Structures are given as C-alpha cells and as structure tokens.
Amino acid sequence: MESGLSTSAWQKFEADHHLPPFSDYKSLAAEGTRIITRARGHYIYDSEGTEILDGMAGLWCVNVGYGREELVEAAASQMRELPYYNAFFKTSHPAASELSAKLASLAPEGLNHVFYANSGSEANDTIIRMVRHYWALEGKPEKRVIIGRDYGYHGSTILAASMGGMVDMHRQAAHEPDFAHIKPPYGFLYQGNQSEDMFAATAASWLEDKIAEIGAENIAAFVAEPIQGAGGVIIPPEGYLQLVQAICRKHDILFIADEVITGFGRTGQWFASQTFDLQPDMMTLAKGLTSGYIPMSAVMVGDRVAKGLIEKGGEFYHGFTYSGHPVAAAVALANLKIIEDEGLIDRVRTQTGPYLAQAYEKAFADHPMVGQVRSFGLLAAVELVKDKTGPVMFEDTGATAMKVRDYAIAEGLMVRAVRDGMILSPPLTFTPSDIDEVVAKLSRAIDKTAAEIGIG
Ligand code: PXG
C-alpha cells in the first residue's frame, strides 16, 4: 500500500490512535513505533528502508517466507469464485472440505475431524468448550478442570489465557475457575543435577500430584505445547511427553497438544506429536497453517471425542462467522502444497535443524554471558546469565535480553526476548547461510551488551 506518508506521520497515527497488542502504551508512545512497510523472502523492511532478517518468521508463523505469489493467487482466485459463505446451516464449500480431508491425512493417526476458527486463542476456546460438551455427553459433566503449565501460552481470550500459565495475564483478570497449572519441564531452571531420565520422571510427577490434588473425576483435559514457544522455547527432556500422555490415559483425562507453533514442520515432522510419537486426543493449529498470510486456526479432533459428539448428537452451540473461511482455506491448501513440494520439513529435519544446533552451540555455548543454548528443529533459545558458574541470573529479569534484542535489530536481525532468553523461530525456508547471518548478528549484539554491562 503506497500511501506516500512519512515515518513520522505513521508514528503520530500510532501514538494518537492505535493500541497495539501486548504493549506498554506510555513507553511506546515515547519511543515511537517501527513501521514495517514490506517483506520479501526472509527479510522485512521498515519505513526508513532498514533491511532486517526475520529470525521470528513474523510471530512464529511465516513458515514459507514472504512474497509467495502462489498464496496471493490462491486468495485472489478464491475471492473471485466465492469470497465468503458460512458453514452454519447445513452448507459448506469445496475449500473447507478439501482442507479438512488434507489436514486429516497429515495429522497423527486418529485425528480425523476438524473444527475451524480464526486464531489460536479461538481454537483453544473451542477445545475448552468441546471437551466440556464431550464429558457432559458422556454423563460426566463434573469433569471440567483443564490443567496447563506455568509459562504455557495458549492465547489471549479469557479462557485461553486462563489455560495458559502467564501470571501477568492472570493478574489482569484472566484467570477463570476450573483451570490449574503445573511446573513445566524447564531443565534450565528445575533440572539441577538430575539425569535427563530422572528429570523427565520428576516433571511428569508434577502432573500426578496435581491430579491427586484435584481428583481425576473433576479433570477434563491436560494441555501442553510439545515445545513451549512464547514461554521461552522450553524443550522437554526425552520421555517426558510420553509420560504425561500415559498419566492422562491412566486417569481418563484427555490429552491436548497445542501445536500452534510446533505444527507445520517446525520440529522436522508435520507435527511435533509425530516427532515425539504422541497420540493426542485433540490438537490446536494456527500460524503455520496459512503461514500467517491470512488468519485461520483449526482444532483437530480425535476419533474418541468425534465419535462421542457424532453418536450422541445434540447441537454444539459454538462457532464463528468466519469458521472455515473459503479464502483462508484456499490459502492454507496452497501453503501446505508449498511445504510439500519444496520438501521444507525434510530440510528442517535433516539439514537446517542440525545445522542451527551446531552453529548455536559453537557460537554461544562458551560465551561468559550464556548459561544454556538449546534448539530443536528451527526453534532455538540462548539463555543469558550474569555469571555462567552457578549459573547466576540477572536480578532485573528481561532487561539484558531487551538490550540484546535492540542491538540485534540495529544489526539487522529480528529476534524475540523472553525473560533473559533470546529466541529464534525463523521461516522453514531458511538456509545454512541465513543461519550464519543470524549467528554473526546475534553474536555482535550479545558482545556489545556484555561490554556495555561489563561482563566477560
Ligand atoms: N497457542 C500457542 C502455542 C501460541 O503460541 C496461541 C495459542 C494463540 O494464538 P493467537 O492466534 O490467538 O495469537 C499462540 C500464539 C509471543 C507471542 O510473544 C506468541 C503468540 C502470540 C503472540 C505473541 O511470542 N503465540
């Protein structure tokens, strides 16, 4: 869109009229907003012409990179043919039908039905509604509690935020009753000197303890991001996810995998549930479903729940005007075709994932300000610490990572800061040379910060 306005004009509109998500409006207005005007491939460009390598794939979503004409074309031709129709009253359309069959073919065994929404939050709200409806149909309406994990992120509607474990969100009136949380399998904080196996068992026992406290007869479901994204790329110890899944089965609690970030190739399989050999009862999808080109989310519903809903019948009083929107569905189909045709998932598993792991380890593991480096597929985190021995964390949590982030952007690299972790989640089209560029820019940003605060 060429409006011809200047950076300062847009910044004034921002300060005067726009309340963007997750922002401190006072400090943002003082600092000024960066205006992103266009994007191509792996780079975004701001209104001053600055070129920035996008190490976050937008917000963990632009899996196929920017500038994909196939997606533009899919949207335009669907808009010409059928820009909108709903699926509320015994109608549907080819795009939603074909996408449903396609998703069922890609998803783990036993997840054969799809319910559509427009964001990850709405998809998780849908799951909460659907599991409670399911248990009511099964004659167990008291099974209502959903167990999530601290630092879990499942979205920002009141129910999705309640399901998540972000205390700042809970404090702002987003913690409904009937939600509980356990500690996550966050080795950097909680493993101590336990072996990986032992830590997996310890972290799984936190779920057993919580179930004992609440009573399985009151619990509808346990929800987990296979790798926690917004919580700081928390990668569980090997075996943990199998253990928690088994605990859910033992207590007849539904197991939900929120794959909003891990879905569509990021861990080197279509879904992390396949990477970790899980058979969730339900799966949340969004982001990479359309590579963020247009909003769409989906709930994959497993056979147990689908059979219950279908056989017992009775209306499910839930849905959105744009559930299964034809344009979004057409874009999703074209996006999945790109991922398939270009072999992006194999590339993550066999080439860029291992390359990223090695490059990060080599560049950052020995740095005096780095306490841990971890990655899985194309997800990575570098934990910054005040002192490696210990490690000793910074007292003012987040301040150092924010400095690194600002230096990184000045170097031409977009990364995310979570507490004092530097997070990477790039497009799946990234090449080894893009990863080299990330490492070079992030190294300079970490070095400059360390020099500024006198570490090393
Ligand atoms: N589940 C997961 C695992 C997510 O990462 C959502 C659900 C909610 O999706 P919507 O589309 O409602 O935003 C997400 C979203 C961050 C950040 O700061 C992460 C997300 C959203 C906004 C910011 O890293 N993830």
Boltz pocket constraint, residues with backbone or C-beta under 6 A from the ligand:
constraints:
  - pocket:
      binder: B
      contacts: [[A, 59], [A, 118], [A, 119], [A, 120], [A, 121], [A, 122], [A, 124], [A, 153], [A, 154], [A, 155], [A, 156], [A, 225], [A, 229], [A, 230], [A, 258], [A, 259], [A, 260], [A, 261], [A, 284], [A, 286], [A, 287], [A, 416]]
      max_distance: 6.0
